[in-house]
Amino acid sequence: MDTDRDLLPEGLEDRLPASAACAARVTRAVLDVLDSHGYDRVQPPSIEFEKSMASRMAGVQPRRMFRFVDPASLRTLALRSDITVQVGRMAATGLAASARPLRLCYQGQVLTIKGDGLNPARERLQIGAELIGSDSVAAAGEIVAVAIAALQAAGATGISVDFTLPDLVDTLAAKALPLAAGKIEAVRRELDAKDAGALVAAGGEAYLPLLTAIGPFDNAIERLAAIDAGGALSSRIAALREIAARVGPMARLTLDPSERHGFEYQSWFGFTLYAEGLSGAIGRGGTYAILGAAGAPSEPAIGFSLYPDELIDTLTDTGAARDRLFLPLGHDAAAAATLREAGWRTVAALCADCDAKALGCTHRLVGGEAVAL
């Protein structure tokens, strides 16, 4: 007997009606906010040539993608693990002549070979926005503010934003706190891990004070400014203060300048989004560069990606059931249409034995009116 024909692969799951409806509401709420801020929606394909997805931005990891050979072209294809890189391709090709800054948004499913950390999910909903052609402080302030507004519209509460400086070690190692090229990656890794002993062993003793510049933004930024080596970070610190001044009233702000996890291709600024009641990050964003064709210059950009699956699960569990109107055989079709236009969900009987309550209905159409069961 075939006992496993209905099993799904590890890390993949169905969304049943209530959850799927909630996912649609969350997606619509986020996209409506992005649209209201001038972000035009795009829809890239779920499969592309691996070379295209792996070479558009520095730090993209092809080993996380499902890959296979295209029987038509005999070239390697990949299922997308991140839509941001696809939007970058669209901006550099089909939208290359469009005015900058270019504001684009998207939504879709992404897949990875393995889950992330303690999260076993290999398929996630990704919704995001990209502002292409600028990575200025003003652009960063807009992106963070729009991300917070989108989460609030989706139903998230208690939002907090953690700022980071992805190029922190590179900036300091260049002059202020010199490091041999062979030590930079190890120092980055141990700072990210917050392991003081391993940081010293890696040759990064001078970087130890950075481990104190973590926590609520106002206090942490003061500590970072106090240990700034020769002003190497002065422009970064001023930029963080300006962004914080814009979005501070919207969310709780924290700072972890050496955080690297999830910022594989970000440049000078990055941020992580959290919400009350959710176990992990609900999104990330930051500045990056879209690589041009051979010999062509890179283009600056900034954006964010939300991964709202856990929020959807939470809202599904707490959401109120919607009313349903049962339409008996021979019902008044015009009256039913009018009620649907007013927002009712209707369920029409297909036989005389249809049970309104068993079908989840809360009301019945009687004489052109909705009557509670």
C-alpha angles and dihedrals in degrees: 000000000000103000101167104048092107097047120114122220117265112281096022127100144170124247109222122210101281093044094044091051090051091049089053092050093049092047092048093048093052094045091048090056092048091048091050089056093052101262111146117216121241130183118206122187121267092234128049139158108288092230092058095051095041098049105043096082134022114251099028109145113219091183089073092059129089104241134189140157120269107232090209101052099016087227125127115266127195135203107234118259093180130024094202092078090051092052087051090055091050091050092050095046123020093022097037092114095048119112117267139267087051116198117203134166135188147172133203147118121287128194135203132187092237135023122252116260111302092352108093094191114122096180121055139171110245121195120175154140134231127200105200126195099036138057095176126139089257090053091048091050091051094048095049092046092049092048091053092047091049092052092048091051090050091057102262117144135191092031119190130184124208114202123208140176107226094189094047097116094043091051094050096039092056093070120323097062104013119211131182111250091245092058100048097085093047092050090049091051096049093045088052090049091047089228107151095185094050090045091058091045089052091057096258101116090129088060095058095098089064089071088068094056093080130109138042107019102240094053096038095050090052091052091048091051091049093056097038104136108233093327094296090139098038095109091046092050092048090050093051091050091051093049091046091051090057099046102026095098090053102055147358109276129210135172132221104163096184098048110128106163109115094010100096096141104022119117124198103345135037137165139190124211125216133177134200115270096018120111100218143013115311094198150349137209146164148135123309143154127251107219115231129214119288108306093006119118122252120251122227119233143163131202148139138234125208123204102194102171095112091046089052091051090051094047091046091055093049101034120113118245114254122237119254125201118216115218111203123211111287093019124164102271094194092053091048091051091051091051091049089053087053090056105269121141110222133201115196122212115242095190140015092257096058109130112219095202094045088054090056096253121155098187139032128216108243121170092342093308134102109245121189115244 
